[in-house]
Amino acid sequence: MQVSVADAKNKLPELIKAVEAGEPVTICRRGVPVVDIVRTKKPAKRKPKFGTLRGKIRIFDPDWWKPLTDKEAQELFGGE
């Protein structure tokens, strides 16, 4: 399929659907082909690499995950 630049501007969603369906699309300026729209390959899923942050994270308080006692909360946040 060949379309002009003006038609491509007005019909971009339709052109994208055509390319997804496997139809080649060429955009022409004054009848001269300037751009081919092609479907990209699906990106490969990367498998997670566990342990990449090992040694880069320091835990200063090993009990950081434990809830605060009432006294600690009072000291940190004040209260009524």
Phi and psi restraints in degrees (range 20) as a CNS / XPLOR table:
assign (resid 1 and name C) (resid 2 and name N)
       (resid 2 and name CA) (resid 2 and name C) 1.0 -119.6 20.0 2
assign (resid 2 and name N) (resid 2 and name CA)
       (resid 2 and name C) (resid 3 and name N) 1.0 134.3 20.0 2
assign (resid 2 and name C) (resid 3 and name N)
       (resid 3 and name CA) (resid 3 and name C) 1.0 -134.5 20.0 2
assign (resid 3 and name N) (resid 3 and name CA)
       (resid 3 and name C) (resid 4 and name N) 1.0 155.6 20.0 2
assign (resid 3 and name C) (resid 4 and name N)
       (resid 4 and name CA) (resid 4 and name C) 1.0 -79.2 20.0 2
assign (resid 4 and name N) (resid 4 and name CA)
       (resid 4 and name C) (resid 5 and name N) 1.0 166.5 20.0 2
assign (resid 4 and name C) (resid 5 and name N)
       (resid 5 and name CA) (resid 5 and name C) 1.0 -60.5 20.0 2
assign (resid 5 and name N) (resid 5 and name CA)
       (resid 5 and name C) (resid 6 and name N) 1.0 -43.2 20.0 2
assign (resid 5 and name C) (resid 6 and name N)
       (resid 6 and name CA) (resid 6 and name C) 1.0 -61.7 20.0 2
assign (resid 6 and name N) (resid 6 and name CA)
       (resid 6 and name C) (resid 7 and name N) 1.0 -44.7 20.0 2
assign (resid 6 and name C) (resid 7 and name N)
       (resid 7 and name CA) (resid 7 and name C) 1.0 -64.8 20.0 2
assign (resid 7 and name N) (resid 7 and name CA)
       (resid 7 and name C) (resid 8 and name N) 1.0 -37.9 20.0 2
assign (resid 7 and name C) (resid 8 and name N)
       (resid 8 and name CA) (resid 8 and name C) 1.0 -63.3 20.0 2
assign (resid 8 and name N) (resid 8 and name CA)
       (resid 8 and name C) (resid 9 and name N) 1.0 -38.8 20.0 2
assign (resid 8 and name C) (resid 9 and name N)
       (resid 9 and name CA) (resid 9 and name C) 1.0 -63.1 20.0 2
assign (resid 9 and name N) (resid 9 and name CA)
       (resid 9 and name C) (resid 10 and name N) 1.0 -40.1 20.0 2
assign (resid 9 and name C) (resid 10 and name N)
       (resid 10 and name CA) (resid 10 and name C) 1.0 -81.1 20.0 2
assign (resid 10 and name N) (resid 10 and name CA)
       (resid 10 and name C) (resid 11 and name N) 1.0 -23.5 20.0 2
assign (resid 10 and name C) (resid 11 and name N)
       (resid 11 and name CA) (resid 11 and name C) 1.0 -122.7 20.0 2
assign (resid 11 and name N) (resid 11 and name CA)
       (resid 11 and name C) (resid 12 and name N) 1.0 27.5 20.0 2
assign (resid 11 and name C) (resid 12 and name N)
       (resid 12 and name CA) (resid 12 and name C) 1.0 -56.2 20.0 2
assign (resid 12 and name N) (resid 12 and name CA)
       (resid 12 and name C) (resid 13 and name N) 1.0 -46.4 20.0 2
assign (resid 12 and name C) (resid 13 and name N)
       (resid 13 and name CA) (resid 13 and name C) 1.0 -59.5 20.0 2
assign (resid 13 and name N) (resid 13 and name CA)
       (resid 13 and name C) (resid 14 and name N) 1.0 -38.0 20.0 2
assign (resid 13 and name C) (resid 14 and name N)
       (resid 14 and name CA) (resid 14 and name C) 1.0 -67.2 20.0 2
assign (resid 14 and name N) (resid 14 and name CA)
       (resid 14 and name C) (resid 15 and name N) 1.0 -39.2 20.0 2
assign (resid 14 and name C) (resid 15 and name N)
       (resid 15 and name CA) (resid 15 and name C) 1.0 -65.5 20.0 2
assign (resid 15 and name N) (resid 15 and name CA)
       (resid 15 and name C) (resid 16 and name N) 1.0 -39.9 20.0 2
assign (resid 15 and name C) (resid 16 and name N)
       (resid 16 and name CA) (resid 16 and name C) 1.0 -62.1 20.0 2
assign (resid 16 and name N) (resid 16 and name CA)
       (resid 16 and name C) (resid 17 and name N) 1.0 -42.7 20.0 2
assign (resid 16 and name C) (resid 17 and name N)
       (resid 17 and name CA) (resid 17 and name C) 1.0 -62.4 20.0 2
assign (resid 17 and name N) (resid 17 and name CA)
       (resid 17 and name C) (resid 18 and name N) 1.0 -38.5 20.0 2
assign (resid 17 and name C) (resid 18 and name N)
       (resid 18 and name CA) (resid 18 and name C) 1.0 -64.7 20.0 2
assign (resid 18 and name N) (resid 18 and name CA)
       (resid 18 and name C) (resid 19 and name N) 1.0 -42.1 20.0 2
assign (resid 18 and name C) (resid 19 and name N)
       (resid 19 and name CA) (resid 19 and name C) 1.0 -66.0 20.0 2
assign (resid 19 and name N) (resid 19 and name CA)
       (resid 19 and name C) (resid 20 and name N) 1.0 -40.4 20.0 2
assign (resid 19 and name C) (resid 20 and name N)
       (resid 20 and name CA) (resid 20 and name C) 1.0 -60.9 20.0 2
assign (resid 20 and name N) (resid 20 and name CA)
       (resid 20 and name C) (resid 21 and name N) 1.0 -31.4 20.0 2
assign (resid 20 and name C) (resid 21 and name N)
       (resid 21 and name CA) (resid 21 and name C) 1.0 -81.0 20.0 2
assign (resid 21 and name N) (resid 21 and name CA)
       (resid 21 and name C) (resid 22 and name N) 1.0 -3.5 20.0 2
assign (resid 21 and name C) (resid 22 and name N)
       (resid 22 and name CA) (resid 22 and name C) 1.0 102.4 20.0 2
assign (resid 22 and name N) (resid 22 and name CA)
       (resid 22 and name C) (resid 23 and name N) 1.0 1.9 20.0 2
assign (resid 22 and name C) (resid 23 and name N)
       (resid 23 and name CA) (resid 23 and name C) 1.0 -86.5 20.0 2
assign (resid 23 and name N) (resid 23 and name CA)
       (resid 23 and name C) (resid 24 and name N) 1.0 127.5 20.0 2
assign (resid 23 and name C) (resid 24 and name N)
       (resid 24 and name CA) (resid 24 and name C) 1.0 -72.6 20.0 2
assign (resid 24 and name N) (resid 24 and name CA)
       (resid 24 and name C) (resid 25 and name N) 1.0 140.7 20.0 2
assign (resid 24 and name C) (resid 25 and name N)
       (resid 25 and name CA) (resid 25 and name C) 1.0 -124.5 20.0 2
assign (resid 25 and name N) (resid 25 and name CA)
       (resid 25 and name C) (resid 26 and name N) 1.0 129.9 20.0 2
assign (resid 25 and name C) (resid 26 and name N)
       (resid 26 and name CA) (resid 26 and name C) 1.0 -118.9 20.0 2
assign (resid 26 and name N) (resid 26 and name CA)
       (resid 26 and name C) (resid 27 and name N) 1.0 129.5 20.0 2
assign (resid 26 and name C) (resid 27 and name N)
       (resid 27 and name CA) (resid 27 and name C) 1.0 -98.5 20.0 2
assign (resid 27 and name N) (resid 27 and name CA)
       (resid 27 and name C) (resid 28 and name N) 1.0 130.3 20.0 2
assign (resid 27 and name C) (resid 28 and name N)
       (resid 28 and name CA) (resid 28 and name C) 1.0 -115.9 20.0 2
assign (resid 28 and name N) (resid 28 and name CA)
       (resid 28 and name C) (resid 29 and name N) 1.0 145.6 20.0 2
assign (resid 28 and name C) (resid 29 and name N)
       (resid 29 and name CA) (resid 29 and name C) 1.0 -115.6 20.0 2
assign (resid 29 and name N) (resid 29 and name CA)
       (resid 29 and name C) (resid 30 and name N) 1.0 118.1 20.0 2
assign (resid 29 and name C) (resid 30 and name N)
       (resid 30 and name CA) (resid 30 and name C) 1.0 53.4 20.0 2
assign (resid 30 and name N) (resid 30 and name CA)
       (resid 30 and name C) (resid 31 and name N) 1.0 40.1 20.0 2
assign (resid 30 and name C) (resid 31 and name N)
       (resid 31 and name CA) (resid 31 and name C) 1.0 82.4 20.0 2
assign (resid 31 and name N) (resid 31 and name CA)
       (resid 31 and name C) (resid 32 and name N) 1.0 -2.5 20.0 2
assign (resid 31 and name C) (resid 32 and name N)
       (resid 32 and name CA) (resid 32 and name C) 1.0 -103.1 20.0 2
assign (resid 32 and name N) (resid 32 and name CA)
       (resid 32 and name C) (resid 33 and name N) 1.0 122.8 20.0 2
assign (resid 32 and name C) (resid 33 and name N)
       (resid 33 and name CA) (resid 33 and name C) 1.0 -61.4 20.0 2
assign (resid 33 and name N) (resid 33 and name CA)
       (resid 33 and name C) (resid 34 and name N) 1.0 130.5 20.0 2
assign (resid 33 and name C) (resid 34 and name N)
       (resid 34 and name CA) (resid 34 and name C) 1.0 -123.7 20.0 2
assign (resid 34 and name N) (resid 34 and name CA)
       (resid 34 and name C) (resid 35 and name N) 1.0 -26.6 20.0 2
assign (resid 34 and name C) (resid 35 and name N)
       (resid 35 and name CA) (resid 35 and name C) 1.0 -143.0 20.0 2
assign (resid 35 and name N) (resid 35 and name CA)
       (resid 35 and name C) (resid 36 and name N) 1.0 136.3 20.0 2
assign (resid 35 and name C) (resid 36 and name N)
       (resid 36 and name CA) (resid 36 and name C) 1.0 -108.9 20.0 2
assign (resid 36 and name N) (resid 36 and name CA)
       (resid 36 and name C) (resid 37 and name N) 1.0 131.9 20.0 2
assign (resid 36 and name C) (resid 37 and name N)
       (resid 37 and name CA) (resid 37 and name C) 1.0 -97.8 20.0 2
assign (resid 37 and name N) (resid 37 and name CA)
       (resid 37 and name C) (resid 38 and name N) 1.0 124.1 20.0 2
assign (resid 37 and name C) (resid 38 and name N)
       (resid 38 and name CA) (resid 38 and name C) 1.0 -126.2 20.0 2
assign (resid 38 and name N) (resid 38 and name CA)
       (resid 38 and name C) (resid 39 and name N) 1.0 153.0 20.0 2
assign (resid 38 and name C) (resid 39 and name N)
       (resid 39 and name CA) (resid 39 and name C) 1.0 -76.9 20.0 2
assign (resid 39 and name N) (resid 39 and name CA)
       (resid 39 and name C) (resid 40 and name N) 1.0 137.1 20.0 2
assign (resid 39 and name C) (resid 40 and name N)
       (resid 40 and name CA) (resid 40 and name C) 1.0 -83.3 20.0 2
assign (resid 40 and name N) (resid 40 and name CA)
       (resid 40 and name C) (resid 41 and name N) 1.0 158.5 20.0 2
assign (resid 40 and name C) (resid 41 and name N)
       (resid 41 and name CA) (resid 41 and name C) 1.0 -77.2 20.0 2
assign (resid 41 and name N) (resid 41 and name CA)
       (resid 41 and name C) (resid 42 and name N) 1.0 149.5 20.0 2
assign (resid 41 and name C) (resid 42 and name N)
       (resid 42 and name CA) (resid 42 and name C) 1.0 -65.0 20.0 2
assign (resid 42 and name N) (resid 42 and name CA)
       (resid 42 and name C) (resid 43 and name N) 1.0 135.6 20.0 2
assign (resid 42 and name C) (resid 43 and name N)
       (resid 43 and name CA) (resid 43 and name C) 1.0 -66.3 20.0 2
assign (resid 43 and name N) (resid 43 and name CA)
       (resid 43 and name C) (resid 44 and name N) 1.0 139.7 20.0 2
assign (resid 43 and name C) (resid 44 and name N)
       (resid 44 and name CA) (resid 44 and name C) 1.0 -73.0 20.0 2
assign (resid 44 and name N) (resid 44 and name CA)
       (resid 44 and name C) (resid 45 and name N) 1.0 136.4 20.0 2
assign (resid 44 and name C) (resid 45 and name N)
       (resid 45 and name CA) (resid 45 and name C) 1.0 -73.2 20.0 2
assign (resid 45 and name N) (resid 45 and name CA)
       (resid 45 and name C) (resid 46 and name N) 1.0 129.3 20.0 2
assign (resid 45 and name C) (resid 46 and name N)
       (resid 46 and name CA) (resid 46 and name C) 1.0 -86.8 20.0 2
assign (resid 46 and name N) (resid 46 and name CA)
       (resid 46 and name C) (resid 47 and name N) 1.0 135.6 20.0 2
assign (resid 46 and name C) (resid 47 and name N)
       (resid 47 and name CA) (resid 47 and name C) 1.0 -80.0 20.0 2
assign (resid 47 and name N) (resid 47 and name CA)
       (resid 47 and name C) (resid 48 and name N) 1.0 139.8 20.0 2
assign (resid 47 and name C) (resid 48 and name N)
       (resid 48 and name CA) (resid 48 and name C) 1.0 -64.7 20.0 2
assign (resid 48 and name N) (resid 48 and name CA)
       (resid 48 and name C) (resid 49 and name N) 1.0 140.4 20.0 2
assign (resid 48 and name C) (resid 49 and name N)
       (resid 49 and name CA) (resid 49 and name C) 1.0 -103.7 20.0 2
assign (resid 49 and name N) (resid 49 and name CA)
       (resid 49 and name C) (resid 50 and name N) 1.0 105.5 20.0 2
assign (resid 49 and name C) (resid 50 and name N)
       (resid 50 and name CA) (resid 50 and name C) 1.0 -78.6 20.0 2
assign (resid 50 and name N) (resid 50 and name CA)
       (resid 50 and name C) (resid 51 and name N) 1.0 143.9 20.0 2
assign (resid 50 and name C) (resid 51 and name N)
       (resid 51 and name CA) (resid 51 and name C) 1.0 91.4 20.0 2
assign (resid 51 and name N) (resid 51 and name CA)
       (resid 51 and name C) (resid 52 and name N) 1.0 6.7 20.0 2
assign (resid 51 and name C) (resid 52 and name N)
       (resid 52 and name CA) (resid 52 and name C) 1.0 -71.2 20.0 2
assign (resid 52 and name N) (resid 52 and name CA)
       (resid 52 and name C) (resid 53 and name N) 1.0 -19.1 20.0 2
assign (resid 52 and name C) (resid 53 and name N)
       (resid 53 and name CA) (resid 53 and name C) 1.0 -100.7 20.0 2
assign (resid 53 and name N) (resid 53 and name CA)
       (resid 53 and name C) (resid 54 and name N) 1.0 6.2 20.0 2
assign (resid 53 and name C) (resid 54 and name N)
       (resid 54 and name CA) (resid 54 and name C) 1.0 -58.4 20.0 2
assign (resid 54 and name N) (resid 54 and name CA)
       (resid 54 and name C) (resid 55 and name N) 1.0 128.6 20.0 2
assign (resid 54 and name C) (resid 55 and name N)
       (resid 55 and name CA) (resid 55 and name C) 1.0 85.9 20.0 2
assign (resid 55 and name N) (resid 55 and name CA)
       (resid 55 and name C) (resid 56 and name N) 1.0 -6.1 20.0 2
assign (resid 55 and name C) (resid 56 and name N)
       (resid 56 and name CA) (resid 56 and name C) 1.0 -102.3 20.0 2
assign (resid 56 and name N) (resid 56 and name CA)
       (resid 56 and name C) (resid 57 and name N) 1.0 -11.7 20.0 2
assign (resid 56 and name C) (resid 57 and name N)
       (resid 57 and name CA) (resid 57 and name C) 1.0 -112.4 20.0 2
assign (resid 57 and name N) (resid 57 and name CA)
       (resid 57 and name C) (resid 58 and name N) 1.0 128.0 20.0 2
assign (resid 57 and name C) (resid 58 and name N)
       (resid 58 and name CA) (resid 58 and name C) 1.0 -111.9 20.0 2
assign (resid 58 and name N) (resid 58 and name CA)
       (resid 58 and name C) (resid 59 and name N) 1.0 133.1 20.0 2
assign (resid 58 and name C) (resid 59 and name N)
       (resid 59 and name CA) (resid 59 and name C) 1.0 -105.3 20.0 2
assign (resid 59 and name N) (resid 59 and name CA)
       (resid 59 and name C) (resid 60 and name N) 1.0 114.6 20.0 2
assign (resid 59 and name C) (resid 60 and name N)
       (resid 60 and name CA) (resid 60 and name C) 1.0 -83.2 20.0 2
assign (resid 60 and name N) (resid 60 and name CA)
       (resid 60 and name C) (resid 61 and name N) 1.0 -30.0 20.0 2
assign (resid 60 and name C) (resid 61 and name N)
       (resid 61 and name CA) (resid 61 and name C) 1.0 -124.9 20.0 2
assign (resid 61 and name N) (resid 61 and name CA)
       (resid 61 and name C) (resid 62 and name N) 1.0 105.1 20.0 2
assign (resid 61 and name C) (resid 62 and name N)
       (resid 62 and name CA) (resid 62 and name C) 1.0 -64.5 20.0 2
assign (resid 62 and name N) (resid 62 and name CA)
       (resid 62 and name C) (resid 63 and name N) 1.0 -15.5 20.0 2
assign (resid 62 and name C) (resid 63 and name N)
       (resid 63 and name CA) (resid 63 and name C) 1.0 -103.1 20.0 2
assign (resid 63 and name N) (resid 63 and name CA)
       (resid 63 and name C) (resid 64 and name N) 1.0 24.8 20.0 2
assign (resid 63 and name C) (resid 64 and name N)
       (resid 64 and name CA) (resid 64 and name C) 1.0 -59.1 20.0 2
assign (resid 64 and name N) (resid 64 and name CA)
       (resid 64 and name C) (resid 65 and name N) 1.0 -27.3 20.0 2
assign (resid 64 and name C) (resid 65 and name N)
       (resid 65 and name CA) (resid 65 and name C) 1.0 -83.8 20.0 2
assign (resid 65 and name N) (resid 65 and name CA)
       (resid 65 and name C) (resid 66 and name N) 1.0 -13.0 20.0 2
assign (resid 65 and name C) (resid 66 and name N)
       (resid 66 and name CA) (resid 66 and name C) 1.0 -77.6 20.0 2
assign (resid 66 and name N) (resid 66 and name CA)
       (resid 66 and name C) (resid 67 and name N) 1.0 145.4 20.0 2
assign (resid 66 and name C) (resid 67 and name N)
       (resid 67 and name CA) (resid 67 and name C) 1.0 -65.9 20.0 2
assign (resid 67 and name N) (resid 67 and name CA)
       (resid 67 and name C) (resid 68 and name N) 1.0 151.9 20.0 2
assign (resid 67 and name C) (resid 68 and name N)
       (resid 68 and name CA) (resid 68 and name C) 1.0 -73.0 20.0 2
assign (resid 68 and name N) (resid 68 and name CA)
       (resid 68 and name C) (resid 69 and name N) 1.0 147.3 20.0 2
assign (resid 68 and name C) (resid 69 and name N)
       (resid 69 and name CA) (resid 69 and name C) 1.0 -76.2 20.0 2
assign (resid 69 and name N) (resid 69 and name CA)
       (resid 69 and name C) (resid 70 and name N) 1.0 165.1 20.0 2
assign (resid 69 and name C) (resid 70 and name N)
       (resid 70 and name CA) (resid 70 and name C) 1.0 -58.9 20.0 2
assign (resid 70 and name N) (resid 70 and name CA)
       (resid 70 and name C) (resid 71 and name N) 1.0 -38.8 20.0 2
assign (resid 70 and name C) (resid 71 and name N)
       (resid 71 and name CA) (resid 71 and name C) 1.0 -65.1 20.0 2
assign (resid 71 and name N) (resid 71 and name CA)
       (resid 71 and name C) (resid 72 and name N) 1.0 -44.5 20.0 2
assign (resid 71 and name C) (resid 72 and name N)
       (resid 72 and name CA) (resid 72 and name C) 1.0 -63.7 20.0 2
assign (resid 72 and name N) (resid 72 and name CA)
       (resid 72 and name C) (resid 73 and name N) 1.0 -41.0 20.0 2
assign (resid 72 and name C) (resid 73 and name N)
       (resid 73 and name CA) (resid 73 and name C) 1.0 -64.4 20.0 2
assign (resid 73 and name N) (resid 73 and name CA)
       (resid 73 and name C) (resid 74 and name N) 1.0 -39.7 20.0 2
assign (resid 73 and name C) (resid 74 and name N)
       (resid 74 and name CA) (resid 74 and name C) 1.0 -62.7 20.0 2
assign (resid 74 and name N) (resid 74 and name CA)
       (resid 74 and name C) (resid 75 and name N) 1.0 -42.5 20.0 2
assign (resid 74 and name C) (resid 75 and name N)
       (resid 75 and name CA) (resid 75 and name C) 1.0 -66.6 20.0 2
assign (resid 75 and name N) (resid 75 and name CA)
       (resid 75 and name C) (resid 76 and name N) 1.0 -40.2 20.0 2
assign (resid 75 and name C) (resid 76 and name N)
       (resid 76 and name CA) (resid 76 and name C) 1.0 -76.3 20.0 2
assign (resid 76 and name N) (resid 76 and name CA)
       (resid 76 and name C) (resid 77 and name N) 1.0 -43.8 20.0 2
assign (resid 76 and name C) (resid 77 and name N)
       (resid 77 and name CA) (resid 77 and name C) 1.0 -111.5 20.0 2
assign (resid 77 and name N) (resid 77 and name CA)
       (resid 77 and name C) (resid 78 and name N) 1.0 -3.4 20.0 2
assign (resid 77 and name C) (resid 78 and name N)
       (resid 78 and name CA) (resid 78 and name C) 1.0 71.0 20.0 2
assign (resid 78 and name N) (resid 78 and name CA)
       (resid 78 and name C) (resid 79 and name N) 1.0 -170.2 20.0 2
assign (resid 78 and name C) (resid 79 and name N)
       (resid 79 and name CA) (resid 79 and name C) 1.0 174.1 20.0 2
assign (resid 79 and name N) (resid 79 and name CA)
       (resid 79 and name C) (resid 80 and name N) 1.0 -176.8 20.0 2
